[in-house]
Amino acid sequence: LILVVIASLPFYFFSLDIPKQIVDKAIRGSDFPMNYFGLELDQVPFLMVLCAIFLILVVVNGGFKFFLNVYRGAAGERLLRRLRYQLIERVLRFPLPQFRKTSQGEVVSMVTLETEPLGGFFGDALNLPSYQGGLLLTLMGFMFVQDWKLGLAAIALYPVQGWLIPKLQRQVNALGKQRVQSVRRLNERIGEAVTGAHEVHANDTSQYELADYSTRLGKIFDIRYQIYKKKFFIKFVNNFLALLTPFFFYSIGGWLVIVGDMTVGSLIAVLGAYKDVSAPWKMLLGYYQRKEDARIKYEQLIEKFELNDLLEEEKLVAEPDDKPAMTGQLVAANTSLSEDDGLKVVDGASMRVDLPSHFAVVGPPGGGKGEFSQMIARLLNPSGGKISLNDTDLSGLPEAFTGRQISYAGQTPYIFGGTIRDNLLYGLKHRPLREIEYEGSAASARERQISEADVTGNVSHDINANWVDVNAAGADSEDDLLGRMQHYLKIVGLEDDVYSIGLRQNIEPSERPELVENLLAARKNMRERLDEGKVSDYVESFDADKFNSNASVA
């Protein structure tokens, strides 16, 4: 990126000098034919050559800008993808009690909405100061080459802006930090109102809740109003100082032309260059403002994900070298579990169980039996004591062991989006077992997907691969696994319910062509059986070319 920026600056400098040559040499010149890089050119051909060179430089400079903009966008999106992936990975490493203190909406908002502005800044972080700074230095150098007095006039007010703007920007940054915190608190209160809507109606506290929202919205309005006043004052100062500089150009430059120390073409070139100066200077000032704003957002974002008791990353991704068998003794020695306020939910619980066996943990409601069960399943880490399997501390084992060897079914299981089959087989999807063999454009797309995942620090596993570990379920094949699912649905009394749900669903023919074909064949067989039983008049089959005589006309 830096090399491309450096390579683009000479072309930009020459594009500034060409208009001066057109005015002073091609239009106002008189010594023709003129030798131009070994070519003897009359006035009109010389003018056309300079105009053609100017047009070529415009195209070249535009090409450089196009490449840098595309590269900037790609770099920003890659860094944004990396940041979001790391945040999601950290969410998966949160201890379970953390989710009671952090609302679902807040986590979703932080990972998606609050990271979005950072993605745009990531792309500009290196590209904008290097490219716009290079343009600014090139323009300043060009003006000093034309006349050092005009060069000094061009930069005379920059120190004032450099001193004043950061002071005002720090005030805006402090207000921005307050705004982010206030919006997060509002999100939490809205989430509470949605979750506890029945309490609001049952206790007639809607006006109290609305008064609280009104106060919070008013606070956010006051903060944003102060931000607007300060931001637009900064813009006013920038515009005023930018328009003040041409005063020096017209006065000093006009005087130099009158006394003969500068040509008209040079003055026009300097004025044109200064017209272009305002754009990179404003971009650099805007970059400083965005940098400070992004810094605050990033610090507040990361603060929410910096926890002392995160699950170690190695335990999330590692495969155990030696998988201890789920036999022997399961021992809990003086285990305890404390809340953040020091209240002990479990205090000094111990047990010794020979596996395999059946046993029950009983106790009164709120007595800690559920938390104790979660500690055995390694969903909660004990704050004191130790739970071990054959002298192996469960807290030191990766999830690749505990998640496959220990199952936990709580009172309120969560149903993921997708099909019933996906949820039934969810506990068998640990790692991709068989990759899909892609061909043609699909293979190229898959290679690019892997490349981008590697560049951004994401996992490159194929979500479309076969993830279901059939052998872990004790099945020999997919058909055997399907039979086992139907068997256990029947045992728990859900077979008819699932069958009824399936009959009410729509099937996408392109995704399940075999199922569609079997259903159509079943319809045909059903019709044949009705005809054989001579009861087909009582059942009207669907036919797109026939009118349904039982349909309501209305």
C-alpha positions as CSV (number, residue, x, y, z in Angstrom):
1,L,0.0,0.0,0.0
2,I,2.8,2.5,0.9
3,L,4.7,1.6,-2.3
4,V,1.6,2.3,-4.4
5,V,1.1,5.6,-2.6
6,I,4.7,6.6,-3.2
7,A,4.5,5.6,-6.9
8,S,1.4,7.7,-7.4
9,L,2.9,11.0,-6.1
10,P,5.2,11.8,-9.1
11,F,2.2,11.4,-11.5
12,Y,0.2,13.7,-9.3
13,F,2.9,16.4,-9.2
14,F,3.3,16.4,-13.0
15,S,-0.5,16.7,-13.3
16,L,-0.3,19.9,-11.3
17,D,2.6,21.3,-13.5
18,I,1.0,20.6,-16.9
19,P,-1.7,23.4,-16.6
20,K,1.1,25.9,-16.0
21,Q,2.9,24.7,-19.1
22,I,-0.2,24.9,-21.1
23,V,-0.8,28.5,-20.1
24,D,2.7,29.9,-20.1
25,K,4.3,27.9,-23.0
26,A,1.5,26.6,-25.3
27,I,-1.0,29.5,-25.1
28,R,1.2,32.5,-24.2
29,G,4.4,31.3,-25.7
30,S,6.0,32.7,-28.9
31,D,9.2,30.7,-29.5
32,F,7.9,28.1,-32.0
33,P,8.5,25.5,-33.2
34,M,9.4,24.3,-29.7
35,N,11.6,21.4,-28.8
36,Y,9.8,19.1,-26.4
37,F,11.6,15.9,-25.5
38,G,13.3,15.8,-28.9
39,L,10.2,16.7,-30.9
40,E,9.9,19.9,-32.9
41,L,6.3,21.1,-32.4
42,D,4.4,24.1,-33.6
43,Q,2.0,25.9,-31.2
44,V,-1.2,24.0,-31.9
45,P,0.5,20.5,-31.9
46,F,2.4,21.4,-28.8
47,L,-0.9,22.4,-27.1
48,M,-2.5,19.2,-28.1
49,V,0.4,17.1,-26.8
50,L,0.3,18.8,-23.4
51,C,-3.5,18.3,-23.3
52,A,-3.1,14.6,-24.2
53,I,-0.4,14.2,-21.4
54,F,-2.8,16.0,-19.0
55,L,-5.6,13.6,-19.9
56,I,-3.3,10.6,-19.5
57,L,-2.2,11.8,-16.1
58,V,-5.8,12.2,-15.1
59,V,-6.5,8.6,-16.0
60,V,-3.4,7.3,-14.3
61,N,-4.2,9.3,-11.1
62,G,-7.8,8.0,-11.2
63,G,-6.5,4.4,-11.6
64,F,-4.2,4.8,-8.5
65,K,-7.2,6.2,-6.5
66,F,-9.4,3.4,-7.7
67,F,-6.9,0.7,-6.6
68,L,-6.3,2.3,-3.2
69,N,-10.0,2.7,-2.5
70,V,-10.7,-1.0,-3.4
71,Y,-7.7,-2.1,-1.4
72,R,-8.8,0.1,1.5
73,G,-12.3,-1.4,1.5
74,A,-11.1,-5.0,1.3
75,A,-8.6,-4.4,4.1
76,G,-11.3,-2.8,6.3
77,E,-13.7,-5.6,5.7
78,R,-11.1,-8.2,6.5
79,L,-10.2,-6.6,9.8
80,L,-13.8,-6.1,10.6
81,R,-14.4,-9.8,9.9
82,R,-11.4,-10.7,12.1
83,L,-12.7,-8.5,15.0
84,R,-16.2,-9.9,14.9
85,Y,-15.0,-13.4,14.8
86,Q,-12.7,-12.8,17.8
87,L,-15.6,-11.3,19.7
88,I,-17.9,-14.2,18.9
89,E,-15.2,-16.6,19.9
90,R,-14.9,-14.7,23.2
91,V,-18.7,-14.9,23.7
92,L,-18.4,-18.7,23.4
93,R,-15.7,-18.6,26.1
94,F,-17.8,-16.6,28.5
95,P,-18.6,-18.3,31.8
96,L,-22.3,-19.1,32.1
97,P,-22.9,-16.6,35.0
98,Q,-21.8,-13.8,32.7
99,F,-24.9,-14.2,30.5
100,R,-27.0,-13.4,33.5
101,K,-25.3,-10.0,33.7
102,T,-25.1,-9.3,30.0
103,S,-28.3,-9.1,28.0
104,Q,-28.6,-10.9,24.7
105,G,-29.5,-7.7,22.9
106,E,-26.4,-5.9,24.2
107,V,-24.1,-8.7,23.0
108,V,-25.7,-8.8,19.6
109,S,-25.6,-5.0,19.3
110,M,-21.9,-4.9,20.3
111,V,-20.8,-7.6,17.9
112,T,-22.8,-6.3,14.9
113,L,-23.8,-2.6,15.1
114,E,-21.0,-1.2,17.3
115,T,-18.3,-2.8,15.2
116,E,-19.6,-1.5,11.9
117,P,-18.1,2.0,12.2
118,L,-14.8,0.4,13.1
119,G,-14.7,-1.5,9.9
120,G,-14.7,1.8,7.8
121,F,-11.9,3.2,10.0
122,F,-9.8,0.0,9.8
123,G,-9.6,0.5,6.0
124,D,-8.6,4.2,6.4
125,A,-6.2,3.7,9.2
126,L,-3.1,3.3,7.0
127,N,-4.4,4.3,3.5
128,L,-5.9,7.7,4.3
129,P,-3.0,9.3,6.2
130,S,-0.4,8.0,3.8
131,Y,-2.3,8.8,0.6
132,Q,-3.9,12.1,1.6
133,G,-0.8,13.1,3.5
134,G,1.3,12.4,0.4
135,L,-1.0,14.5,-1.7
136,L,-0.8,17.3,0.8
137,L,3.0,17.3,0.9
138,T,3.1,17.1,-2.9
139,L,0.8,20.1,-3.3
140,M,2.8,22.1,-0.7
141,G,6.0,21.2,-2.5
142,F,4.6,22.3,-5.8
143,M,3.5,25.7,-4.3
144,F,6.9,26.3,-2.8
145,V,8.5,25.4,-6.1
146,Q,6.4,28.1,-7.8
147,D,7.2,30.8,-5.1
148,W,8.3,30.3,-1.5
149,K,6.2,33.3,-0.3
150,L,3.0,31.7,-1.5
151,G,4.0,28.4,0.0
152,L,4.4,30.1,3.4
153,A,1.0,31.8,3.0
154,A,-0.6,28.4,2.2
155,I,0.7,26.8,5.5
156,A,0.5,29.9,7.7
157,L,-2.8,29.0,9.4
158,Y,-2.2,25.2,9.7
159,P,-0.5,25.6,13.2
160,V,-3.6,27.3,14.4
161,Q,-5.8,24.5,13.2
162,G,-3.3,21.9,14.6
163,W,-3.6,23.5,18.1
164,L,-7.3,24.3,18.2
165,I,-8.9,21.3,16.6
166,P,-7.5,18.6,18.9
167,K,-8.6,20.5,22.0
168,L,-12.1,20.7,20.7
169,Q,-12.0,17.1,19.5
170,R,-11.2,15.9,23.0
171,Q,-14.4,17.5,24.3
172,V,-16.3,15.8,21.5
173,N,-14.7,12.4,22.4
174,A,-15.7,12.7,26.1
175,L,-19.3,13.4,25.0
176,G,-19.2,10.5,22.6
177,K,-18.1,8.1,25.4
178,Q,-21.1,9.3,27.5
179,R,-23.4,8.7,24.5
180,V,-22.3,5.1,24.0
181,Q,-22.8,4.3,27.7
182,S,-26.2,6.0,27.7
183,V,-27.4,4.1,24.6
184,R,-26.2,0.8,26.1
185,R,-28.2,1.5,29.3
186,L,-31.2,2.3,27.2
187,N,-30.9,-1.0,25.3
188,E,-30.8,-2.8,28.7
189,R,-33.9,-1.1,29.9
190,I,-35.8,-1.8,26.7
191,G,-34.8,-5.5,27.0
192,E,-36.1,-5.5,30.5
193,A,-39.4,-4.1,29.4
194,V,-39.8,-6.7,26.7
195,T,-38.9,-9.5,29.0
196,G,-41.0,-8.3,31.9
197,A,-43.9,-6.9,29.9
198,H,-46.4,-9.0,32.0
199,E,-45.1,-7.4,35.2
200,V,-45.6,-3.9,33.7
201,H,-49.2,-4.7,32.8
202,A,-49.9,-6.6,36.0
203,N,-48.8,-3.7,38.2
204,D,-49.9,-0.8,36.1
205,T,-46.4,0.7,35.9
206,S,-46.5,1.6,32.2
207,Q,-46.4,5.4,32.9
208,Y,-43.4,4.8,35.3
209,E,-41.6,2.9,32.6
210,L,-42.4,5.6,30.0
211,A,-41.1,8.3,32.3
212,D,-37.9,6.4,32.7
213,Y,-37.5,6.1,28.9
214,S,-38.3,9.7,28.4
215,T,-35.6,10.7,30.9
216,R,-33.0,8.5,29.3
217,L,-33.9,9.7,25.8
218,G,-33.7,13.3,27.0
219,K,-30.2,12.6,28.3
220,I,-29.1,11.1,25.0
221,F,-30.6,14.1,23.2
222,D,-28.7,16.6,25.4
223,I,-25.4,14.7,24.8
224,R,-25.9,14.5,21.0
225,Y,-26.9,18.2,20.9
226,Q,-23.7,19.2,22.6
227,I,-21.8,16.9,20.2
228,Y,-23.5,18.6,17.2
229,K,-22.6,22.1,18.5
230,K,-19.0,21.3,19.0
231,K,-18.6,19.3,15.8
232,F,-20.1,22.0,13.6
233,F,-18.0,24.7,15.4
234,I,-15.0,22.7,14.4
235,K,-16.3,22.6,10.8
236,F,-16.9,26.3,10.9
237,V,-13.3,27.0,12.1
238,N,-11.9,24.8,9.4
239,N,-14.0,26.4,6.6
240,F,-13.2,29.9,7.8
241,L,-9.4,29.3,7.9
242,A,-9.6,27.5,4.5
243,L,-11.3,30.5,2.9
244,L,-9.0,33.0,4.6
245,T,-5.9,31.6,2.9
246,P,-7.0,32.7,-0.7
247,F,-6.9,36.3,0.6
248,F,-3.1,36.0,0.9
249,F,-2.9,34.3,-2.5
250,Y,-4.8,37.1,-4.3
251,S,-3.0,39.9,-2.5
252,I,0.6,38.5,-2.5
253,G,0.3,36.6,-5.7
254,G,-1.3,39.5,-7.5
255,W,1.5,41.8,-6.4
256,L,4.2,39.3,-7.5
257,V,2.6,39.2,-11.0
258,I,2.4,42.9,-11.2
259,V,6.0,43.4,-10.3
260,G,7.0,40.6,-12.7
261,D,8.3,38.1,-10.1
262,M,5.7,35.5,-11.1
263,T,3.9,34.5,-14.3
264,V,0.2,34.4,-14.6
265,G,0.4,30.6,-15.3
266,S,2.3,30.0,-12.1
267,L,-0.4,32.0,-10.1
268,I,-3.2,30.0,-11.8
269,A,-1.3,26.7,-11.0
270,V,-0.8,27.7,-7.4
271,L,-4.5,28.7,-7.0
272,G,-5.5,25.4,-8.6
273,A,-3.2,23.5,-6.3
274,Y,-4.5,25.3,-3.2
275,K,-8.1,24.4,-4.4
276,D,-7.0,20.8,-4.2
277,V,-5.2,21.3,-0.9
278,S,-8.4,21.7,1.0
279,A,-9.6,18.2,0.2
280,P,-6.7,16.2,1.7
281,W,-6.4,18.6,4.6
282,K,-10.0,18.2,5.5
283,M,-9.7,14.4,5.0
284,L,-6.7,14.4,7.4
285,L,-8.6,16.5,10.0
286,G,-11.6,14.2,9.6
287,Y,-9.3,11.2,9.9
288,Y,-8.1,12.5,13.3
289,Q,-11.7,13.0,14.5
290,R,-12.7,9.5,13.3
291,K,-9.6,8.0,14.9
292,E,-10.4,9.4,18.3
293,D,-14.1,8.4,17.9
294,A,-13.0,4.9,16.8
295,R,-10.5,4.6,19.7
296,I,-13.3,5.3,22.3
297,K,-15.7,2.9,20.7
298,Y,-13.0,0.2,20.5
299,E,-11.9,0.7,24.1
300,Q,-15.5,0.5,25.4
301,L,-16.2,-2.5,23.1
302,I,-13.1,-4.5,24.2
303,E,-13.8,-3.6,27.9
304,K,-17.0,-5.7,27.8
305,F,-15.1,-8.7,26.5
306,E,-12.1,-8.6,28.8
307,L,-13.0,-11.0,31.5
308,N,-10.7,-12.7,34.0
309,D,-12.5,-16.0,34.1
310,L,-12.8,-16.7,30.3
311,L,-12.5,-20.3,29.2
312,E,-9.0,-20.8,27.9
313,E,-8.9,-20.7,24.1
314,E,-6.9,-24.0,24.0
315,K,-9.7,-25.8,25.7
316,L,-12.2,-24.6,23.1
317,V,-10.2,-25.9,20.0
318,A,-7.8,-28.6,21.3
319,E,-8.3,-32.3,20.7
320,P,-7.3,-34.4,23.7
321,D,-4.2,-36.5,23.3
322,D,-5.5,-39.1,25.7
323,K,-9.2,-39.5,26.3
324,P,-9.9,-40.9,29.8
325,A,-12.6,-43.5,29.8
326,M,-15.9,-42.7,31.5
327,T,-15.4,-45.5,34.0
328,G,-13.9,-45.6,37.4
329,Q,-14.6,-43.1,40.1
330,L,-16.2,-39.6,39.7
331,V,-15.1,-37.6,42.7
332,A,-16.2,-34.2,43.9
333,A,-14.0,-33.0,46.8
334,N,-15.2,-30.1,49.0
335,T,-16.5,-28.2,45.9
336,S,-18.1,-24.8,46.3
337,L,-19.6,-22.2,43.9
338,S,-19.8,-18.5,44.8
339,E,-21.7,-15.7,43.2
340,D,-20.0,-12.4,42.4
341,D,-21.3,-10.9,45.7
342,G,-19.7,-13.8,47.7
343,L,-22.9,-15.7,48.3
344,K,-22.1,-19.4,48.1
345,V,-24.7,-21.4,46.1
346,V,-22.8,-24.6,46.7
347,D,-20.7,-24.9,49.9
348,G,-18.4,-27.9,50.6
349,A,-20.2,-30.5,48.5
350,S,-18.5,-33.9,48.2
351,M,-19.3,-37.2,46.6
352,R,-17.7,-40.3,45.3
353,V,-19.5,-42.4,42.6
354,D,-18.4,-45.5,40.8
355,L,-19.1,-45.3,37.0
356,P,-21.1,-46.6,35.2
357,S,-24.0,-46.2,37.6
358,H,-27.2,-44.3,38.1
359,F,-27.4,-41.7,40.9
360,A,-29.5,-38.6,41.8
361,V,-28.6,-35.3,43.3
362,V,-31.6,-34.2,45.4
363,G,-32.3,-31.1,47.4
364,P,-34.8,-28.3,48.0
365,P,-35.5,-25.6,45.4
366,G,-32.6,-23.2,45.3
367,G,-30.4,-25.5,47.3
368,G,-27.7,-25.7,44.6
369,K,-28.5,-29.1,43.1
370,G,-28.7,-27.7,39.6
371,E,-25.5,-25.8,39.9
372,F,-23.8,-28.8,41.3
373,S,-24.9,-30.9,38.3
374,Q,-23.6,-28.2,36.0
375,M,-20.2,-28.3,37.7
376,I,-20.1,-32.1,37.2
377,A,-20.9,-31.4,33.5
378,R,-18.1,-28.8,33.5
379,L,-20.5,-26.1,32.5
380,L,-19.6,-24.2,35.7
381,N,-16.2,-24.1,37.2
382,P,-16.1,-24.6,41.0
383,S,-14.8,-21.6,42.9
384,G,-13.3,-24.0,45.4
385,G,-12.6,-27.7,45.6
386,K,-12.1,-30.2,42.7
387,I,-14.1,-32.5,40.5
388,S,-12.1,-35.3,39.0
389,L,-12.5,-38.5,37.0
390,N,-9.9,-41.2,38.0
391,D,-7.6,-38.5,39.5
392,T,-8.0,-36.4,36.3
393,D,-9.2,-32.9,37.0
394,L,-12.2,-32.2,34.8
395,S,-11.4,-28.5,34.8
396,G,-8.2,-29.1,32.9
397,L,-9.8,-31.2,30.1
398,P,-10.8,-29.6,26.7
399,E,-14.4,-29.3,25.6
400,A,-13.5,-31.9,22.9
401,F,-13.6,-34.5,25.8
402,T,-16.3,-33.0,28.2
403,G,-18.6,-32.0,25.4
404,R,-18.5,-35.5,23.8
405,Q,-18.4,-37.7,26.9
406,I,-20.7,-35.8,29.2
407,S,-24.2,-34.8,28.3
408,Y,-26.3,-32.3,30.2
409,A,-30.1,-31.8,29.7
410,G,-31.5,-28.9,31.7
411,Q,-35.0,-28.0,32.6
412,T,-35.3,-25.5,29.7
413,P,-33.3,-26.8,26.7
414,Y,-32.7,-24.3,23.9
415,I,-34.0,-25.1,20.4
416,F,-31.7,-23.7,17.6
417,G,-33.0,-22.4,14.4
418,G,-33.2,-25.0,11.6
419,T,-34.9,-28.4,11.3
420,I,-35.8,-30.9,14.0
421,R,-33.2,-33.2,12.5
422,D,-30.5,-30.5,13.0
423,N,-31.5,-30.1,16.7
424,L,-31.6,-33.9,17.3
425,L,-28.1,-34.3,15.8
426,Y,-26.6,-31.1,17.2
427,G,-24.6,-33.0,19.8
428,L,-22.9,-35.0,17.1
429,K,-21.5,-32.1,15.2
430,H,-18.0,-31.6,16.7
431,R,-15.7,-31.5,13.6
432,P,-16.2,-31.9,9.9
433,L,-15.7,-35.6,9.1
434,R,-16.1,-35.7,5.3
435,E,-15.4,-32.7,3.0
436,I,-17.6,-32.1,0.0
437,E,-15.7,-32.4,-3.4
438,Y,-16.5,-29.2,-5.3
439,E,-16.0,-28.8,-9.0
440,G,-15.7,-25.9,-11.4
441,S,-16.7,-22.5,-10.2
442,A,-17.8,-24.0,-6.8
443,A,-14.3,-25.3,-6.2
444,S,-12.8,-21.9,-7.0
445,A,-15.3,-20.2,-4.6
446,R,-14.4,-22.7,-1.9
447,E,-10.6,-22.0,-2.4
448,R,-11.3,-18.3,-2.1
449,Q,-13.4,-18.9,1.0
450,I,-10.5,-20.8,2.6
451,S,-8.0,-18.2,1.6
452,E,-10.1,-15.3,3.1
453,A,-10.7,-17.3,6.3
454,D,-7.0,-17.9,6.7
455,V,-6.1,-14.2,6.1
456,T,-8.7,-13.0,8.6
457,G,-7.9,-15.5,11.3
458,N,-11.2,-17.4,11.0
459,V,-11.6,-21.2,10.9
460,S,-11.8,-22.6,7.4
461,H,-14.1,-25.5,8.1
462,D,-16.8,-26.0,5.5
463,I,-20.2,-25.6,7.0
464,N,-21.7,-27.7,4.2
465,A,-19.4,-30.7,5.0
466,N,-20.7,-33.8,6.8
467,W,-20.4,-33.0,10.5
468,V,-22.5,-35.7,12.0
469,D,-20.5,-38.3,13.8
470,V,-22.6,-41.4,13.1
471,N,-20.3,-43.7,15.0
472,A,-20.5,-41.6,18.2
473,A,-24.3,-42.3,18.2
474,G,-23.6,-46.0,17.9
475,A,-25.0,-46.2,14.4
476,D,-23.5,-47.8,11.4
477,S,-24.9,-45.6,8.7
478,E,-27.2,-42.6,8.0
479,D,-30.2,-44.9,7.6
480,D,-29.4,-46.6,10.9
481,L,-29.1,-43.1,12.5
482,L,-32.5,-42.1,11.2
483,G,-34.0,-45.3,12.6
484,R,-32.4,-44.5,16.0
485,M,-33.9,-40.9,15.9
486,Q,-37.4,-42.3,15.2
487,H,-36.9,-44.9,18.0
488,Y,-36.1,-42.3,20.6
489,L,-38.8,-39.9,19.5
490,K,-41.2,-42.8,20.0
491,I,-39.8,-43.5,23.5
492,V,-40.3,-39.9,24.6
493,G,-43.7,-39.7,23.1
494,L,-42.9,-37.2,20.4
495,E,-43.1,-39.3,17.2
496,D,-46.7,-38.3,16.3
497,D,-46.0,-34.7,17.1
498,V,-42.9,-34.5,14.9
499,Y,-44.8,-36.3,12.1
500,S,-47.6,-33.8,12.4
501,I,-45.2,-30.9,12.3
502,G,-43.6,-32.4,9.2
503,L,-46.8,-32.7,7.3
504,R,-47.5,-29.0,7.8
505,Q,-44.1,-27.9,6.4
506,N,-43.1,-26.8,2.9
507,I,-40.4,-28.7,1.1
508,E,-37.9,-27.0,-1.2
509,P,-37.7,-29.4,-4.2
510,S,-34.1,-28.4,-5.1
511,E,-32.9,-29.2,-1.6
512,R,-34.7,-32.5,-1.1
513,P,-35.4,-34.0,-4.5
514,E,-35.6,-37.6,-3.3
515,L,-38.1,-36.7,-0.6
516,V,-40.3,-34.8,-3.1
517,E,-40.2,-37.8,-5.5
518,N,-41.2,-40.2,-2.7
519,L,-44.0,-38.0,-1.6
520,L,-45.5,-37.8,-5.1
521,A,-45.2,-41.6,-5.4
522,A,-47.0,-41.9,-2.0
523,R,-49.8,-39.7,-3.3
524,K,-50.2,-41.9,-6.4
525,N,-50.2,-45.1,-4.4
526,M,-52.8,-43.5,-2.0
527,R,-55.0,-42.7,-5.0
528,E,-54.7,-46.2,-6.4
529,R,-55.7,-47.7,-3.0
530,L,-58.8,-45.3,-2.8
531,D,-59.8,-46.5,-6.3
532,E,-59.4,-50.1,-5.4
533,G,-61.6,-49.6,-2.3
534,K,-64.2,-47.7,-4.4
535,V,-64.1,-44.7,-2.0
536,S,-62.2,-42.3,-4.3
537,D,-65.4,-40.2,-4.7
538,Y,-65.1,-39.2,-1.0
539,V,-61.5,-37.8,-1.4
540,E,-60.7,-35.2,-4.1
541,S,-57.1,-35.3,-5.1
542,F,-55.2,-32.2,-6.2
543,D,-55.1,-31.6,-9.9
544,A,-54.0,-28.3,-11.3
545,D,-56.1,-28.7,-14.4
546,K,-59.4,-29.5,-12.6
547,F,-61.8,-27.4,-10.6
548,N,-62.1,-28.5,-6.9
549,S,-65.8,-29.1,-6.6
550,N,-65.5,-28.9,-2.7
551,A,-63.8,-25.5,-2.7
552,S,-65.7,-22.5,-1.4
553,V,-66.8,-20.1,-4.2
554,A,-66.5,-17.2,-1.8
